[in-house]
Each structure stands twice: as C-alpha cells, then as structure tokens.
Amino acid sequence: METLRIERVGGQGDGVAQTPAGPVFASLTLPGETVRGRVIDGRAEEIEILSPSPDRVAPVSPQYGDCGGCSLQHWASGPYLEWKREQVRLALARERIETEIDPTVATPPGTRRRLALHARRGADGRAVLGFKARRSWRLVEVRECPIADPRLVRAFPALAQVADAFLEHPKSAPTLHVTWTLTGLDVDVTGVERRSGGLSADARTRAVAAARRADVARLSLAGETLMAARQPQVMFGPATVALPAGGFLQAVPEAEAAMVERAVAAVKGAKKVADLFCGAGTFTFPLATVAPVIAADASDAGIAALKAGVKTAKGMKAISAEARDLFRRPMTPFDLKGCEAVVFDPPRAGAIEQTAQIAATRAGVVVGVSCNPQTFARDARVLIDAGFRLERVTPVDQFLWSTHVELVGVFRR
C-alpha cells in the first residue's frame, strides 16, 4: 500500500497524485487529500482516505461509489463548478485561445428529463434497470436517482416490466432511452439482438401491454413505433413540437434554457439567422422570434417535426428547414447567403467541415454550442483564423456531477 497526496482532479474526474514513477490516478478523491491505496499500472485501488479535503461533501445517491454515473458527487458545488470552467479554459489553451469564460451555469438535482437505463436479467430472473458500474460492464440496479426528474424515478418499477419483454434473447442487452415529455413518458429501446430474427411477435405484444400498464405515451424499438397512446410533445420557444421516436432532446430543461437564452441574445439585430444541426428545433423556434431562420439537420424525422411545429406557433418570423448531412454536404456561403448570424450545435465530434464554410460567409456573429470543449476549441480556431474573435464562453453543467461540460461560445468578426 502507498500513501499518496492528491494534487488535482484530471479530465476524467479522477484525483491525480504525482509520484517518482509518474502520475497515479485515484477515483473519488479530491485535491489536497492524503489517501492510501494499492497502486497497479498507475491507478490506486482499495483507496482509504486518510485526510479528507474540506471541500468533500456527503454524497446523496445510495449507489454512490459503485454506479459510474456521478463521479464528482462528493465535491462541494463551488470548486466543482470552477473545475468545469477550468476544463474549458484548458481545452481552449491547447488551441492557443484566450477569452472571457463565464462562471459555470449550475443545474439543480432532480431535473434530468432524459435517461439511458440499461436492462439485464437479475440472478432471481427479474428484469433489472440501472447504470453501468464504475470502470466495469456490470450493471448497478438503480431504484433512486438524485439527478433524475422524480417522475422518471417513480416510473422505474413499471419500466422494468416493459424491459422484461426485450430480454427475450440471451444476447440482447437492451437500453431504454426514457424521456419525460409534456404528454408523458417516451421510451425508445435499443440493443435488442437482431441476427436471430429480432423481437418475436409474442415479445412485442408483451412489451406493448406492459407499456400501456405503465401509461407510457409511446414505445419504440430503435425508432420504430410499437405503441403510441399519445404523441410525445415538447415546447421549443413558442412552438409545440412532436418529438420523433428516438430523436435528440437536451437532457435538462434548465440547461437548455440557459443555452437558448445566450444564443438568442447574441443574434439580436441580425436580419437572417442560420441554425445548423438544428434537430427538431431546440434553437430554431426561439431564434425565429428575432429573425427569419434557415434550419438544417441530417435527421429527416427531426426536420419533419420542426416543419410541423411551425404551424403551432404565432408571432414568429419565417422558418425554412432542410434535411441535409452537414458532414458530407455542409452548408456553403452560397446556401447561407444573407445570414448575418449562424448558430451551430454539432455532435461531440464537432463540425470542422461546416465550420470552414461558416468562416467563409459574411456572417458577423457565430454562436457555437457544444458538448465537447476539445472539438469546440478545434472548430473555434478555424473561425478565429478567419477573422472572428471569440468574445466569451459560458460553460453549462447540464450533466450534474459528471465530467461532461456543455458550453456556448459567441464569436464576432
């Protein structure tokens, strides 16, 4: 056993101790703590905390330490949020970018409206729902979850009954993507074995019956609707949008509102705005309260939902939407002609091809929304090299007690 002094928290959320043999990573530890553990290949195992940090707080989840979902739940709010801000600064620094970074926008517990619940067959034969264990494929059963909307938590027992039908094949490893919408639960299931013929007719019948007993609004299998008692709906600005089966939705409404607010404020005064990687219209509809919007996304279902949502709102400027793969066929300066502002919210991989096209437009304002500070910084460098200035960045703590950081960056020529 070795005694270690934790100096900092690394990018993956582990405490880091510097030793003559190199850095040692220790899960669930904090800067300033003295710990003892068995060091194997640069990791400390069987950790005992000898001297706790004054910033250590009591975790609130009964699964803490075993569940891999909340690796920073033991850290006081102030230093935890500042650490997330620092991760953004470090990512930008790697691209030699300096800018004003706002304090991290916090989100409260009990507000997560979207969860991915893994389902497995327990030792007693019943269906078990939960999250992956820390650094393991093992499933941790979850009966309570402090980050989730309580309405989702209350549905866990009924959702386990729904999951049971999808465990028909021994090779199936179903994941229930559960979303709380204005009209109730939307459940899309992935990970069902297909090579052996997929879900049988009997299993489908049992799944639908369980979903009806659970009062699920819609049940789908990899985007294919199995049952729809009600159309799952969400509000984007003034519009009511029917969420596509398996479609993307920001995980926390408060985080979404913080990002939308900053994007809308940044583009005010523009005569025309582009919203790229628009999904079903998270930013499109609020932006359309300011100026006409051109929207584009690779999802046909998302664009169809956006177009249908236009009919539900009043007082908006014109919206035109196009289904288009912005990685293979990015919007060009010609496509974006007349757009004085561009908002783009790409997946984790970023959007280097689309960013290069944005840089070549005459837009005076660009708003980048990202769930990955590293790819954001890479894309930001393209815009800066083209004559933009990164005015400010706002980190958003959408995924509470995790290492993930969302952000909004505002660029001006």
C-alpha positions as CSV (number, residue, x, y, z in Angstrom):
1,M,0.0,0.0,0.0
2,E,1.2,3.5,-0.9
3,T,0.4,6.9,0.7
4,L,-0.5,9.5,-1.9
5,R,-1.1,13.2,-1.9
6,I,-3.8,14.2,-4.4
7,E,-2.8,17.4,-6.3
8,R,-5.7,17.9,-8.7
9,V,-8.6,16.3,-10.4
10,G,-7.9,15.1,-14.0
11,G,-10.2,15.5,-17.0
12,Q,-11.8,12.1,-16.4
13,G,-12.8,13.0,-12.8
14,D,-10.1,11.0,-11.0
15,G,-7.8,12.6,-8.4
16,V,-4.2,12.7,-9.6
17,A,-1.1,12.2,-7.4
18,Q,2.4,12.8,-8.7
19,T,4.9,10.2,-7.8
20,P,8.5,9.4,-8.8
21,A,7.1,6.7,-11.1
22,G,4.7,9.1,-12.7
23,P,1.1,10.2,-12.1
24,V,-1.2,7.9,-10.2
25,F,-5.0,8.2,-10.7
26,A,-7.3,7.7,-7.7
27,S,-11.1,7.6,-8.2
28,L,-13.4,9.6,-6.0
29,T,-10.7,11.7,-4.4
30,L,-10.1,15.5,-4.2
31,P,-7.2,18.0,-4.4
32,G,-5.4,18.2,-1.1
33,E,-6.4,14.8,0.2
34,T,-4.0,12.2,1.6
35,V,-5.0,8.7,0.6
36,R,-3.6,5.2,0.8
37,G,-4.1,2.6,-1.8
38,R,-2.6,-0.3,-3.8
39,V,-1.1,1.1,-7.0
40,I,-1.4,-1.0,-10.1
41,D,-0.4,0.3,-13.5
42,G,-0.8,3.9,-12.5
43,R,-4.1,3.5,-10.7
44,A,-4.8,3.4,-7.0
45,E,-7.2,0.6,-5.9
46,E,-8.7,-0.2,-2.4
47,I,-8.5,3.5,-1.6
48,E,-8.6,4.7,2.0
49,I,-8.9,8.5,2.6
50,L,-6.5,9.4,5.4
51,S,-7.0,13.2,5.3
52,P,-10.2,14.4,3.6
53,S,-10.5,17.7,1.8
54,P,-12.6,20.5,3.4
55,D,-14.4,20.5,0.0
56,R,-15.6,16.9,0.4
57,V,-19.4,16.6,1.0
58,A,-21.6,13.7,1.8
59,P,-22.9,12.0,-1.4
60,V,-26.7,11.9,-1.8
61,S,-27.1,8.8,-4.0
62,P,-27.4,5.4,-2.4
63,Q,-25.4,4.0,-5.4
64,Y,-22.5,6.4,-5.0
65,G,-19.1,4.8,-5.4
66,D,-20.5,1.8,-7.3
67,C,-22.6,3.5,-10.1
68,G,-20.4,5.0,-12.8
69,G,-22.8,7.9,-13.4
70,C,-21.8,10.5,-10.8
71,S,-18.0,10.6,-10.4
72,L,-17.9,14.0,-8.7
73,Q,-20.9,13.9,-6.3
74,H,-18.6,14.1,-3.3
75,W,-17.3,17.6,-4.3
76,A,-18.7,20.9,-2.9
77,S,-20.6,22.9,-5.5
78,G,-18.2,25.9,-5.7
79,P,-14.9,24.1,-6.5
80,Y,-16.8,21.5,-8.6
81,L,-18.3,24.2,-10.9
82,E,-14.9,26.1,-11.0
83,W,-13.2,22.8,-12.1
84,K,-15.7,22.5,-15.1
85,R,-14.8,26.1,-16.0
86,E,-11.1,25.2,-15.8
87,Q,-11.7,22.3,-18.2
88,V,-13.0,24.7,-20.8
89,R,-10.0,27.0,-20.3
90,L,-7.6,24.1,-20.7
91,A,-9.3,23.0,-23.9
92,L,-9.1,26.5,-25.4
93,A,-5.5,26.9,-24.3
94,R,-4.4,23.8,-26.3
95,E,-5.5,25.8,-29.4
96,R,-3.8,29.0,-28.0
97,I,-7.2,30.7,-27.5
98,E,-7.8,33.1,-24.7
99,T,-11.2,34.6,-24.0
100,E,-13.6,35.6,-21.2
101,I,-15.0,32.5,-19.6
102,D,-18.2,33.0,-17.5
103,P,-18.8,31.1,-14.3
104,T,-20.4,27.7,-14.9
105,V,-24.2,27.7,-15.1
106,A,-25.4,25.3,-12.5
107,T,-28.4,23.0,-12.8
108,P,-30.2,21.6,-9.8
109,P,-30.7,17.9,-8.9
110,G,-33.9,16.2,-9.9
111,T,-34.2,18.0,-13.3
112,R,-32.8,15.4,-15.7
113,R,-35.7,14.5,-18.1
114,R,-33.8,12.0,-20.2
115,L,-32.0,8.8,-19.1
116,A,-30.5,5.8,-20.7
117,L,-31.4,2.8,-18.5
118,H,-29.7,-0.5,-19.2
119,A,-31.7,-3.6,-18.6
120,R,-30.4,-7.0,-17.6
121,R,-31.8,-10.3,-16.2
122,G,-31.1,-10.4,-12.4
123,A,-30.0,-13.5,-10.6
124,D,-33.6,-14.1,-9.5
125,G,-34.8,-13.9,-13.1
126,R,-36.5,-10.5,-12.9
127,A,-35.7,-7.6,-15.2
128,V,-33.3,-5.1,-13.6
129,L,-32.8,-1.5,-14.7
130,G,-29.7,0.6,-13.9
131,F,-26.4,2.1,-15.0
132,K,-23.0,0.7,-15.7
133,A,-20.7,0.3,-12.6
134,R,-17.6,2.4,-12.4
135,R,-15.0,1.1,-14.8
136,S,-17.0,-2.1,-15.5
137,W,-19.7,-3.6,-17.7
138,R,-21.5,-4.8,-14.6
139,L,-25.0,-3.3,-14.1
140,V,-25.8,-1.4,-10.9
141,E,-29.5,-1.6,-10.2
142,V,-31.0,1.9,-9.6
143,R,-34.1,2.5,-7.5
144,E,-33.4,6.1,-6.7
145,C,-31.5,8.7,-8.8
146,P,-31.0,12.2,-7.4
147,I,-30.2,13.8,-10.7
148,A,-33.4,12.5,-12.5
149,D,-36.8,14.1,-12.6
150,P,-38.8,12.4,-9.8
151,R,-41.4,11.5,-12.3
152,L,-38.9,9.3,-14.1
153,V,-37.7,7.7,-10.9
154,R,-41.3,6.8,-9.9
155,A,-41.7,5.0,-13.3
156,F,-38.6,2.7,-12.7
157,P,-40.6,-0.3,-11.4
158,A,-43.1,-0.1,-14.3
159,L,-40.3,0.4,-16.8
160,A,-38.6,-2.7,-15.6
161,Q,-41.8,-4.6,-16.6
162,V,-41.6,-3.1,-20.0
163,A,-37.9,-4.1,-20.3
164,D,-38.6,-7.7,-19.4
165,A,-40.1,-8.4,-22.9
166,F,-36.9,-7.1,-24.6
167,L,-34.7,-9.6,-22.7
168,E,-36.2,-12.4,-24.8
169,H,-32.9,-13.3,-26.4
170,P,-29.8,-14.1,-24.2
171,K,-27.6,-11.9,-26.3
172,S,-29.9,-8.9,-26.1
173,A,-28.6,-6.0,-24.0
174,P,-31.4,-3.5,-24.1
175,T,-31.1,0.1,-23.2
176,L,-34.3,2.1,-22.5
177,H,-33.9,5.7,-23.6
178,V,-36.5,7.3,-21.5
179,T,-37.7,10.9,-21.9
180,W,-40.2,12.8,-19.8
181,T,-42.3,14.9,-22.2
182,L,-45.4,17.2,-21.9
183,T,-47.6,14.2,-22.6
184,G,-45.8,11.6,-20.5
185,L,-43.0,9.0,-21.0
186,D,-41.4,8.4,-24.3
187,V,-39.4,5.1,-24.4
188,D,-37.1,4.1,-27.2
189,V,-35.3,0.7,-26.9
190,T,-32.0,-0.2,-28.5
191,G,-29.6,-3.1,-28.1
192,V,-32.0,-5.9,-28.9
193,E,-30.5,-8.9,-30.7
194,R,-31.5,-8.8,-34.4
195,R,-29.4,-11.5,-36.1
196,S,-31.6,-14.2,-34.7
197,G,-34.7,-12.6,-36.1
198,G,-35.2,-9.7,-33.7
199,L,-38.1,-9.4,-31.2
200,S,-40.7,-12.0,-31.6
201,A,-44.4,-11.2,-32.1
202,D,-45.2,-12.5,-28.6
203,A,-42.5,-10.4,-27.0
204,R,-43.7,-7.3,-28.9
205,T,-47.2,-8.0,-27.6
206,R,-45.9,-8.3,-24.0
207,A,-43.9,-5.1,-24.4
208,V,-46.8,-3.1,-25.6
209,A,-49.1,-4.5,-22.9
210,A,-46.5,-3.5,-20.2
211,A,-46.1,-0.1,-21.7
212,R,-49.9,0.5,-21.6
213,R,-50.0,-0.6,-18.0
214,A,-47.1,1.9,-17.3
215,D,-49.1,4.7,-19.1
216,V,-46.2,5.2,-21.5
217,A,-47.0,7.8,-24.2
218,R,-45.0,6.0,-26.8
219,L,-42.9,2.8,-27.0
220,S,-40.5,2.4,-29.9
221,L,-37.7,-0.1,-30.9
222,A,-34.7,1.7,-32.4
223,G,-37.0,4.4,-33.7
224,E,-39.8,2.0,-34.9
225,T,-43.0,2.8,-33.1
226,L,-44.5,-0.2,-31.4
227,M,-47.2,1.6,-29.4
228,A,-48.4,5.3,-29.3
229,A,-51.1,6.1,-26.8
230,R,-50.2,9.8,-27.1
231,Q,-47.8,11.8,-29.2
232,P,-44.8,12.9,-27.0
233,Q,-44.6,16.6,-27.2
234,V,-42.1,19.3,-26.1
235,M,-42.0,23.1,-26.2
236,F,-39.3,24.9,-28.1
237,G,-39.9,28.6,-27.6
238,P,-43.4,29.4,-28.7
239,A,-43.8,26.1,-30.6
240,T,-45.2,22.7,-29.6
241,V,-43.2,20.0,-31.3
242,A,-44.0,16.3,-31.7
243,L,-40.7,14.6,-30.7
244,P,-39.6,12.0,-33.2
245,A,-39.1,8.4,-31.9
246,G,-35.5,8.1,-30.8
247,G,-35.0,11.8,-31.5
248,F,-32.4,14.1,-29.7
249,L,-33.5,16.3,-26.9
250,Q,-31.4,18.3,-24.4
251,A,-31.2,16.4,-21.2
252,V,-32.1,19.2,-18.7
253,P,-34.7,21.9,-19.5
254,E,-32.8,24.4,-17.3
255,A,-29.6,23.8,-19.2
256,E,-31.4,24.1,-22.5
257,A,-33.0,27.4,-21.4
258,A,-29.6,28.8,-20.4
259,M,-28.0,27.9,-23.8
260,V,-31.0,29.2,-25.8
261,E,-31.1,32.5,-23.9
262,R,-27.4,33.2,-24.7
263,A,-27.8,32.2,-28.4
264,V,-30.9,34.4,-28.9
265,A,-29.2,37.4,-27.1
266,A,-26.1,37.1,-29.3
267,V,-28.0,37.2,-32.6
268,K,-30.4,40.1,-31.8
269,G,-30.3,42.6,-34.6
270,A,-29.5,40.1,-37.3
271,K,-31.8,40.2,-40.3
272,K,-31.5,36.5,-41.0
273,V,-30.1,33.6,-38.9
274,A,-29.0,30.0,-39.8
275,D,-29.4,27.2,-37.3
276,L,-27.2,24.3,-38.2
277,F,-27.5,20.8,-36.6
278,C,-30.9,22.1,-35.6
279,G,-32.6,18.8,-34.6
280,A,-36.3,19.3,-34.1
281,G,-35.9,23.0,-33.4
282,T,-34.5,23.5,-29.9
283,F,-32.8,26.8,-31.0
284,T,-34.8,27.3,-34.3
285,F,-38.0,28.4,-32.8
286,P,-36.6,30.8,-30.1
287,L,-34.3,32.3,-32.8
288,A,-37.3,32.8,-35.1
289,T,-38.8,35.2,-32.5
290,V,-35.8,37.5,-33.5
291,A,-35.3,36.9,-37.2
292,P,-36.1,34.6,-40.1
293,V,-34.3,31.3,-39.8
294,I,-32.7,28.8,-42.2
295,A,-32.5,25.4,-40.4
296,A,-30.7,22.3,-41.4
297,D,-30.0,18.8,-39.9
298,A,-29.3,15.3,-41.1
299,S,-32.4,13.9,-39.4
300,D,-35.4,13.6,-41.7
301,A,-37.6,12.9,-38.8
302,G,-36.3,15.9,-36.9
303,I,-36.8,18.3,-39.8
304,A,-40.4,16.9,-40.4
305,A,-41.2,17.5,-36.7
306,L,-39.7,21.0,-37.0
307,K,-41.8,21.8,-40.0
308,A,-45.0,20.5,-38.3
309,G,-44.2,22.6,-35.2
310,V,-44.2,25.8,-37.3
311,K,-47.9,25.5,-37.5
312,T,-48.4,25.5,-33.7
313,A,-46.7,28.9,-33.0
314,K,-47.7,32.5,-33.6
315,G,-45.6,35.7,-33.8
316,M,-42.5,34.1,-35.3
317,K,-40.5,35.1,-38.4
318,A,-40.3,32.7,-41.4
319,I,-38.6,29.4,-40.9
320,S,-37.2,27.2,-43.8
321,A,-35.8,23.8,-42.9
322,E,-33.9,21.2,-44.9
323,A,-32.8,17.6,-44.2
324,R,-29.1,17.6,-45.0
325,D,-26.0,15.8,-43.9
326,L,-23.8,18.7,-42.8
327,F,-20.7,16.5,-42.5
328,R,-20.8,15.2,-46.1
329,R,-22.5,18.3,-47.6
330,P,-22.1,21.3,-45.3
331,M,-24.0,24.5,-46.0
332,T,-21.9,26.7,-48.2
333,P,-21.6,30.5,-48.2
334,F,-24.0,30.5,-51.2
335,D,-26.5,28.4,-49.1
336,L,-26.1,30.8,-46.2
337,K,-26.2,34.0,-48.3
338,G,-27.9,36.8,-46.4
339,C,-27.4,35.2,-43.0
340,E,-25.9,37.7,-40.6
341,A,-25.7,35.2,-37.8
342,V,-25.1,31.5,-37.6
343,V,-25.8,29.1,-34.7
344,F,-24.4,25.6,-34.8
345,D,-24.8,22.8,-32.3
346,P,-22.9,19.7,-33.7
347,P,-22.5,16.3,-32.1
348,R,-19.4,15.5,-29.9
349,A,-17.2,15.1,-32.9
350,G,-17.6,18.8,-33.7
351,A,-18.1,20.2,-37.2
352,I,-14.8,21.1,-38.8
353,E,-16.1,20.9,-42.4
354,Q,-19.1,23.0,-41.7
355,T,-17.1,25.5,-39.6
356,A,-14.8,26.1,-42.5
357,Q,-17.8,27.0,-44.6
358,I,-19.2,29.3,-41.9
359,A,-15.8,31.1,-41.7
360,A,-16.1,31.9,-45.5
361,T,-19.6,33.6,-45.1
362,R,-20.2,37.2,-44.4
363,A,-21.9,36.5,-41.1
364,G,-20.9,38.9,-38.4
365,V,-21.9,36.7,-35.4
366,V,-21.5,33.0,-34.9
367,V,-22.7,31.1,-31.8
368,G,-21.2,27.7,-31.2
369,V,-23.0,25.3,-28.8
370,S,-21.0,22.2,-27.8
371,C,-20.9,19.2,-25.5
372,N,-17.2,18.7,-26.1
373,P,-14.8,21.5,-25.2
374,Q,-11.9,19.8,-27.2
375,T,-13.7,19.8,-30.6
376,F,-15.2,23.2,-29.9
377,A,-11.7,24.6,-29.4
378,R,-10.6,23.0,-32.7
379,D,-13.5,24.5,-34.5
380,A,-13.1,27.8,-32.8
381,R,-9.5,28.0,-34.1
382,V,-10.9,27.8,-37.7
383,L,-13.2,30.8,-37.0
384,I,-10.5,32.8,-35.3
385,D,-8.0,32.3,-38.1
386,A,-10.7,33.6,-40.5
387,G,-11.0,36.8,-38.6
388,F,-13.5,36.1,-35.8
389,R,-12.9,36.9,-32.2
390,L,-14.2,34.6,-29.5
391,E,-16.0,37.1,-27.4
392,R,-16.9,34.9,-24.4
393,V,-17.7,31.3,-23.5
394,T,-20.3,30.1,-21.0
395,P,-19.9,26.6,-19.5
396,V,-23.2,24.9,-18.6
397,D,-23.3,22.0,-16.1
398,Q,-26.0,20.0,-17.9
399,F,-24.8,16.6,-16.7
400,L,-24.6,17.1,-13.0
401,W,-21.8,15.5,-11.0
402,S,-20.2,14.1,-14.2
403,T,-17.1,15.2,-16.0
404,H,-19.1,16.4,-19.1
405,V,-19.2,20.1,-19.8
406,E,-21.6,21.9,-22.2
407,L,-20.8,25.4,-23.4
408,V,-22.0,28.3,-25.5
409,G,-19.4,30.4,-27.3
410,V,-20.1,33.7,-29.1
411,F,-17.8,34.8,-32.0
412,R,-17.9,38.2,-33.6
413,R,-15.9,39.5,-36.6
